[in-house]
Amino acid sequence: MRSVLFATAALLVTGVANAETVAELNEKELNAIDANNDGFLSRDEFNAFSDYAFQEMDEDKNGTLGLDEAKPFLDIKQFQDVDRNGDSFISRGEYDAQMADDFDAADKNENGQLD
């Protein structure tokens, strides 16, 4: 289960959340995130998953993701894109901003859920 969640976090942070529908995510991944099992991802479910994924990836629990922590999930270009200030760390703020951008981009009808 943990590897499925990590894979999903990496996919979301790297742009799969921009997919036209959440159905493009593996059903197992969707079920792991869709807490109320309604077949949709609300912003709250997405944010809860995003929070969990960041905490799990932050192995040293210092509030940032270094390249070594992110390497299993992001290539260097993806890492640099999320590292908006270029300090070689992904801060919680940078991660949250990317996840929010990804959610907004995927929420085509702006109803606050991914369907």
C-alpha positions as CSV (number, residue, x, y, z in Angstrom):
1,M,0.0,0.0,0.0
2,R,2.8,2.4,0.9
3,S,4.4,2.0,-2.6
4,V,1.1,2.6,-4.3
5,L,0.7,5.9,-2.3
6,F,4.2,7.0,-3.1
7,A,3.7,6.3,-6.8
8,T,0.5,8.2,-6.8
9,A,2.1,11.2,-5.0
10,A,4.9,11.2,-7.6
11,L,2.4,11.0,-10.4
12,L,0.3,13.8,-9.0
13,V,3.2,16.1,-8.3
14,T,4.7,15.6,-11.8
15,G,1.6,16.4,-13.7
16,V,-0.7,13.3,-13.9
17,A,-3.2,15.4,-11.9
18,N,-3.5,17.3,-15.1
19,A,-5.0,14.2,-16.7
20,E,-8.5,14.8,-18.1
21,T,-10.0,12.5,-15.5
22,V,-9.0,10.8,-12.3
23,A,-10.0,7.6,-14.1
24,E,-6.5,7.7,-15.7
25,L,-5.1,6.9,-12.3
26,N,-4.9,3.2,-11.5
27,E,-8.1,2.1,-9.7
28,K,-6.1,0.8,-6.7
29,E,-4.4,4.2,-6.4
30,L,-7.8,6.0,-6.6
31,N,-9.3,3.8,-4.0
32,A,-6.4,4.5,-1.7
33,I,-7.0,8.3,-1.9
34,D,-10.8,8.4,-2.2
35,A,-11.6,8.2,1.6
36,N,-15.4,8.2,1.2
37,N,-15.4,5.8,-1.8
38,D,-17.6,8.0,-3.9
39,G,-15.5,7.7,-7.0
40,F,-14.4,11.4,-6.9
41,L,-11.5,13.1,-5.2
42,S,-12.5,16.2,-3.3
43,R,-10.0,18.9,-2.6
44,D,-10.0,17.7,1.1
45,E,-9.2,14.1,0.1
46,F,-6.6,15.3,-2.3
47,N,-5.0,17.6,0.4
48,A,-5.1,14.8,3.0
49,F,-3.4,12.5,0.7
50,S,-0.9,15.2,-0.3
51,D,-0.1,15.8,3.4
52,Y,0.4,12.1,4.1
53,A,2.6,11.6,1.0
54,F,4.9,14.6,1.9
55,Q,5.3,13.4,5.5
56,E,6.2,9.9,4.3
57,M,8.6,11.1,1.6
58,D,10.3,13.5,4.2
59,E,12.5,10.7,5.6
60,D,14.5,12.9,7.9
61,K,11.4,14.8,9.1
62,N,13.0,18.2,8.5
63,G,10.1,19.7,6.6
64,T,11.8,19.7,3.2
65,L,12.5,17.1,0.5
66,G,16.1,16.9,-0.6
67,L,17.0,15.4,-4.0
68,D,17.8,12.1,-2.4
69,E,14.4,11.9,-0.7
70,A,12.6,12.9,-3.9
71,K,14.8,10.9,-6.3
72,P,12.7,7.7,-6.2
73,F,9.7,9.7,-7.3
74,L,10.9,12.7,-9.4
75,D,13.6,13.1,-12.0
76,I,15.9,16.1,-11.7
77,K,13.8,18.3,-14.1
78,Q,10.6,17.5,-12.1
79,F,12.5,18.2,-8.9
80,Q,13.7,21.6,-10.2
81,D,10.2,22.5,-11.4
82,V,8.7,22.0,-7.9
83,D,11.7,23.6,-6.2
84,R,10.5,27.1,-7.2
85,N,13.1,29.1,-5.3
86,G,16.0,26.9,-6.6
87,D,17.6,26.2,-3.2
88,S,17.9,22.4,-4.0
89,F,15.1,21.5,-1.5
90,I,11.4,21.2,-1.9
91,S,9.9,23.0,1.0
92,R,6.4,22.1,2.3
93,G,5.2,25.4,0.8
94,E,6.6,24.6,-2.6
95,Y,5.1,21.1,-2.5
96,D,1.7,22.4,-1.4
97,A,1.7,25.0,-4.1
98,Q,2.5,22.4,-6.8
99,M,-0.2,20.1,-5.5
100,A,-2.7,22.9,-5.4
101,D,-1.8,23.9,-9.0
102,D,-2.1,20.3,-10.1
103,F,-5.5,20.0,-8.5
104,D,-6.7,23.2,-10.0
105,A,-5.5,22.2,-13.4
106,A,-7.2,18.9,-13.2
107,D,-10.5,20.3,-11.9
108,K,-11.7,21.3,-15.4
109,N,-15.2,22.1,-14.4
110,E,-14.1,23.9,-11.2
111,N,-16.5,22.0,-9.0
112,G,-13.9,21.3,-6.3
113,Q,-13.5,17.6,-7.1
114,L,-11.8,15.5,-9.6
115,D,-14.1,13.2,-11.4
